Amino acid sequence: MTMNMKPWLVALVLLLSVSGALTQSGPEPIDWPKAKLLYQREQRGEKLSAEEQAFLDRAKAVRRQGESPANTAGSANGVQRPKPAVMKPLTDMSAEDLYEGEDGGLYGGGQNTPPASLAQGARAALARIRPLNASGQPAADGRQVLVSISMSNATQEFSHFKTIADPDPRKSEHLTIVDCAQGGQAMAEWVPVEGRPWEEAMRRLKQAGVSPAQVQIAWVKLANKSPKGSKEDHLMKLEADTALVLQNARMRFPNLRLVYLSSRIWAGNATGALNPEPYAYETAFAARSLILKQLKQINGSGGEPTPVLLWGPYLWAEGEKGRALDDLKWTPEDFAGDGVHPSPQGRAKVANLLLDFFATNPLAKTWFAKPGLP
């Protein structure tokens, strides 16, 4: 059954089988409009009945096997969608602003700061970050390691961030920054826990003189290559892939405490199908969904998840229109010829956003900066 299936799909089918969502009673046609409505209800936080949840879980699994939801309005499977007339940065959207049913704010409801319970969980995780030796035990001369996980854009941006962060006078002497992001290795490629991206990440850690047990912080930039179909189609896959990548990271890095998520930069000038608009813009909704689902876990159990998910810097602004948050703009000079990858100037923009975030954000600077700095 699984020989021709992609690794992430095998993992998802196994997970659903264990939960009882898949049955052996024989395949039935999927009512895709019904599945879409159920997915939208789930995304809004509505509780589905056991029968509805089982149906939706089976639809998700079938969708990942490549069945085209031909009857789902707007899915256009295999065809790039036109860019909507209006796409506002999440940070500029209110609770009343809607984009295909999604409201504004990094944390939903027009809010760009973490809810109190999530912030409390993050502070508890921050308190556990300390210098560790190679075995993961506290040590005065140990290291706190920050890694990146993602694709070509991320390695271009994060490697530039490292060049400006390492000599920054605010940076803690215990912090080691290792760029583990790799060209061509988007979320789907990081899903196999023994896959090539993880092997290369382990090699880079060894080359930097640190161990996986010392990794306590990660930056993950969400993206998949050549997304297709409706917003629900590609976000469903991106979120599932990213969830498995985060599980892998927890397995590979047993002391991982905090993961900061970022979505893509603007791609309004993209010349190909690698990651054009509106897909680049919409990756933010997958990041937010993962964070808000974890928030439900925190509110439901009162416990601290491991790792805690937070927003890192939000990187999207509509070209030279900019955004109200900080007037970030993306000019033609910020991109390589494909309109997707950043030029050296564009990489510098993201690198500076990363440095400013990690050095000044109250839920980051305690591990990044030297003790005693304001």
N, C-alpha and C positions, 0 to 999 in steps of 0.2 A: 504493500500500500504506500509506503513512504519513500520508495527508491527514487522517484522522479520529483519529489516535493522539495522545495527549498527548506533549509534548516529552520528558519524562523516559523515556517508554516507547520513543520513537523512538531516543533515545540508547542505551538498554539493549539494544534489538534489534540496533542496529548493532554494539555492542561484542560481543555474543554471536555475531553473524554472522562478524565478523572472526576470532574464536577458533575458529570451526568448530563451535560448539555448536548452531547452527541449521542445518538442512539443507533442501534443496529437494525432498526425496523425497515430499512430501505430508504433510498433517497426520495424526497418529494420536491416538487417545484417550489422555488422560493417566490413568495409574493413580495417583490422588491419595493413597491410603494409602501407596503405595510412595514417592511424592515426599516425603510428610511424614517418613517414617522416614529417608530419605536426608538431608533437611534437618537433622534432629536429629543425625544422625551428623556432618554437616559442622560444625554448631555446636559439637560436642564436640571438634572438631579431628581427627577420624578421616580418613584418606586414602581417598578414593573411587577406584574404578577409572575409567579413561577413559570407559567406557560408562556407568557410574553418574553421573559428573559431567556428561556430555552430556545424559543424561536429566533430571537435576535442573535444569540450566541452561534446558532447553527448557520444563520445568514452570514455572519462575520467569517466563519470558517470557510463556507462555500465561496464567498467573495474572494478570499485569499487564494483559493484554488484556481481562480481565473475565470469563473463564470461571469458573463457580462450581464449586469442588471439592465437589460435593454428597455424595460418598461419604466425605469426610474427617471422621472423628469429631470433633465439637466445633467445626467451623469456623463453622457458623451464619452463612454469608455473608449480609450485609445485615441481620442481626439482632444487636442488642446482647447481649453475654454478661452473665450475672449475675456479680456480684462474688464472688470466692472467699471462703470463710470466714476464711482466714488469708493475710495479705500482710504480710511482715516487711520492714522497710527493709534494703536490701542491706548496709548498713554493720553491721547487727546479726546478719546471717546467717553461719553458719560454713560450712566446706566440706561438712559433713554435712547442713546444712539444704538442702532442695530446694523450688523452686517450679516446677512443671511441667517438671521435668528440669534446671532452672538452679540452680547452687549459689550460695553467698553471696559477699560481698566485692565492692568496686568493681572489683577487678582479678582476680576469680575466686579459687577456692580459699580463700575466707574472708579474703582479704587486701585491705586498704583503702589500701595504699601501693604505688606502682609497683614492679615487679620491677627488679632491679639494671640489666639491660641497657636497659630503657626509661628509667630515671632517668638513665643515662649518656647516652643519646641526647638527652634533654631538656636536660641540662647543656651538651652541645655546642651545641644550638640557642640556649640562653640566652646563651652566650658570643658569639654572632654578632649579638645584638640590641644596637644602638647608635644614637645620634642620626643621622638621615639627612636630607639636603636633599630638595627636591621631586623631584629626579631619581633619588633612591635611593642617593646617594653619601654616605659618612661625612662629617659636618660637626659642628664643635663647637657650633654654634647650631642643629642640626637637631632633628627630632622623632622620637619613638617613639609610634606610634599603636596604640591598642587599640580595636577595633570589636566591636559585637554583631551577630549574624545570627540572625534568627528571627521570631517572630510577636508577637501583641498582648501576651500575658503578658510576653514578654521585653522589649519596648520599655517597658512600664509599670515593670518591675523595674529595668532597666538605666538608664533615664532618672533614676530616683530614686537609683540607685547613683552616677551622675555628679554629682548635686547634693551628695552627702556626700563623694565621693572628691576632687573638685577642690579644696576647701579643706582637705583632710586634711594635716596638717603632715608626714606621712611620704611623701607623693607626690612623685615626681621632677619637677623643673621641666622635664624634656624630654618628659614624657608628656602626650599629648593623647588624651582619651577621646571617642569619637564613637558615639552610639547610631544604628546602622543598622538595627536590628530595626524591623518595621512591622506594624501591625494587619492581620490577615487574610492575612498572608504567611507561611505555614508552610513546612516543608521542600519540599513539592511545588511551591510557587509560586516558590521560588528555583532550581529546576532549570534553566530556560532561561537560558543565560548572558547573553543580551541582554534578559531579561525586565524587567518594571517594577520589581521589588524592587532589582535591581542598578542600574538607572538612578537610582532614588531614593537608593540608598547613595552613588553617585558625587556626586550633588548635595549630600548632607549633608557629605561630606568636603570638597568645594570650599567650602561655606559655613563650615566650621570652619577654613579656611585651611591645609589639609594635602592631600597628594596620595596616590593609591593606592600609590605606590612607598614611602611612609613607613609603611604599615600592616605591622606585624610580629607582632601578637598579635590573636587573635579569641576571643570567647566565643560558642559556638553552643549554643542550647537546642533539643533535639530534640522535635519534635511534628509531627503531621499532623492536619488537620481531619477530624472525624467518622470515626475509624477503625472498622472492622468486622471481624467474623470471629474466627478463633482467634488465639492468641498468634503462631503462626508466620505466619499470613496478614498481619497488619498490621505485624509487625516486619520481615518480608521487604521490604515496600514502603518502610517508614520508613528502613531501613538503606540500601537502594539509592538512595533520594532523597538522603539525607544524604551518601553517598559522592560523588554527582554535585555536590552543593552545595560540598563541600570541594574538588573538582577546579576548580570555577568560581572559588572563592576564591583558589586558588593561581594561576589564570590572571589574575584581576583584580588580585591583590596579589602581585607577583613576589618581594617580600622577606618574605612571611609565614613565620614560623618556628615559632610555637606556636599550637595551637588547644586551648582548654579546653572540654570538653563537659559539659553538664548536662542532666538529664532533668527531667520535670515535677514540680510541686508536687502535693500530695494533691488529689484531686477526689471525695472520698467524698460530698459534698453536692451534686454536679452535678445540675442539673434538666433537662438536655437531652443531646443526643448529640454535642456539640462535642468533648469529650474527657473522658468519664467514667472511672470505675474499671471494670475493672482496666487499661484502656488507658493511663491516665496513669502508673500504677505500672510498667507493662511497658516504657515507653520507655527505661528505664535499661538493659535488656538489649540494645537496639540500640546504645546508646552504648558499652557494654562490649564488644560484639562487634567494633565498628570498631577499638577500641583494641587488643584482643587479636590481631586479624588483623594490625595493624601491628607488634605485638610479634613475631609469627612472622617478619615481613619483616626486622626488626632482627636477630633471632637467626639467620636463615638467611643473610643477606648481610654482617652486621656494619656495614652502612652506616646513615647517618642519614636517615630519611625527611623529606620536606619537604611540609607542615609536620609537626611531631611532635604527636601527639594525646595528651592527658592528661585525666583527670577534673578538672573544676572543682568547685565546691561541689555536693554531693549534696543535693537539696532536699526529698525525699519523707520524710514521717513520717505515720503513720496517725492523723490527726485529733488529738484531745486525749490519745490514748494516748502520744504522743511517741515518742522513740527513745533508745536507750542512749548513742549516740555523743555527743550534746550536749544531750539533753532538748528538742530542737526539737518544738514542738507547733503544730498548725493548729486554730484556734478558728473558730466561725462568723463572728466579727467580722473575720477575715482575708480574707473573700471578698465579692465583689459578689453581687448577687442570683442570678446563674446558678450559683454554686458552683464555677465554673471560673476566672474571672478574679480576681486578687487585689484587695482593697480597698486604700486608702492604707496601712492598717496592715500588710496582707499584703505589699505592695510594699516597705515598710520592712524587713520581716524578710529578704526575699531580698537587698535592697540591702546590708544589714549583713553577711550571709553572704558576699556577693561581696567586700566591702571587707576583711573579716577574712582571707579566703582569699588575695587578691592581695597584701595587705600583709604577711602572715606566712608563707605557705607557702614552703618552701625552693626549690621549682621555679617560683616566680612573683615573689617579692619582689625579685629582682635587677633586674628591669626596672621594677617598680612603685615601689619605694622609693628614696629618696635614698641615695647611696653612704655607707657607714659606719654605717648604722643596724643595730642588732642583729636 
